[in-house]
Amino acid sequence: MSVQKWLAAAGLTLSLVGLTACSSGETDAASSSASQDDAASSSQPAPAPDAMPEPDLSGVPDPVATVNGEDVPKDDFAAYYEGQFASASSQAQMSGEELDAEQLQADTLDSVVDSVLLRQAAEEAGHEPSDEDVDGLLEELATGNGLGSVEEFLSVLEEQGMDEETARTEARNQLAIQAFVEEEAQVEDPTEEEMRSYYDDLVAQQEQASGGGDDAGATAAPGQPELPPYDEVKEQIAEQLRSEQQAAATDELVGQLRDDAEITSHL
């Protein structure tokens, strides 16, 4: 599991999951409206889209869990669960499968507990990000989500129910977790052989998708981008392999923290 997922579970980034889901819903609604207008001019009316279900948190206790004597508030769980629910509901509608809300709540709780464990460990290790570091992360998040300034980003979070003080606290927690994970779950740079093997696997997959061939670019499936030469994507491959190594190391780290922790679920 990636470091980004642990950071997301801290809460701040997940506030934008709800925002993204809302924005996506508005876009889908606009597209649906346009489709209905087109259908109105034809002989066959378009069926009305199913309404997106709302998450039911009525049975979730407060606190939702206790981790090493620290209660995990229902609000912290809800901030993550609502984003996960929106994504899972959309996927369920597209696939036609029924959403297992009970399993989703259990998975969500696991992620939230893991985040709490990482934060506790980061605090114990003495990681204390500066105000400048926090400002830098907020600016990065604002830019990454297409917002013009930190003030605009904080305003969006406020609309989602997170005030500035909480946002800065969560940002500080994320930075502390990141520093702790990078310190404890160190990885080595991939070798040339590993990167070349990864690239060759991509070439083979592309050839299989297109029906075979010798040249990677010429064998791209219709509508798919051509695979660039190895030298052009070498750095991206190296970063991908490092991320995969760190994901495995982070899983092991969290497993160790769980083994030593006292965790009580109240779900």
C-alpha positions, 0 to 999 in steps of 0.5 A: 500500500502506498505512502499516499494512501496512508496520508490520505487516511489522515483526513485532509486529502480525503476532504477533497475526495468528497469535493471531487465526487461532488464535482464529478456528480455535477458533471455527470448530471450535466452530461445526463441532462444533455443526453436527455435533451438529445433523447427528447428530440428522438422517438425513444425517451432516455431512462432516468439515471439512478440517484446516487445513494447516501452513506448510512452512518446511523449505526456507527458508534462514537468513538468508532475505535480505540487505538493505544488508549486514544479514541478515534472519533466518528467524525474522523471515520466519516470524513474518510468513509463518505469519500470511499462510499461515493467512489464505491457507489459509482463503481457499483452502479457501473458494474451492476453489483451491489455495494457491500457497505458493511465490508466497506466500513470495515475496510475504512476502519482498518485504513483509519486505524493504520493512519492513527498508528502511523501518526502516533509512531511519528509523534513518538519518533519526534517528527514535528513539521514546521509551519513553513512545511505545512504551508508548502503542503497546503500550497501543493494540494491547492495547485494539485487540485486546480485551485489558485491559492491556499486561501481558496483551498482552505475555503473549499475545505471549509465548505466541506466542513473542515476549518483552517485549524483542523486542516493545518493540523491534518497537514502537519500530521501528514508531513510527520507520517511521511517523514516517519515512513521515509525514515523507517521504510527506506528503499533502494534504487532499482537496478538497470536490469530491474528497470529493463525487465519492467520495460520489456514486460510493458512491451510484451503486454502491448504486443499481446494486446495488439496481436504481436509484432517486433516494434513497440510503437508499431504494435500499439493497439488501436486507440492506445498511445505508443510506448516510448523508447526505454531511455525516454521512460527510464526515470518514470520506471525507476520512480514506479519501482521505488514506489512499489518497494516503499509500498511493500515496506510500508505494509510491513511497517504498519503490520509491526505497529499493529502487532505491538498495538492495543486496538479495539473496534467499536463497530 
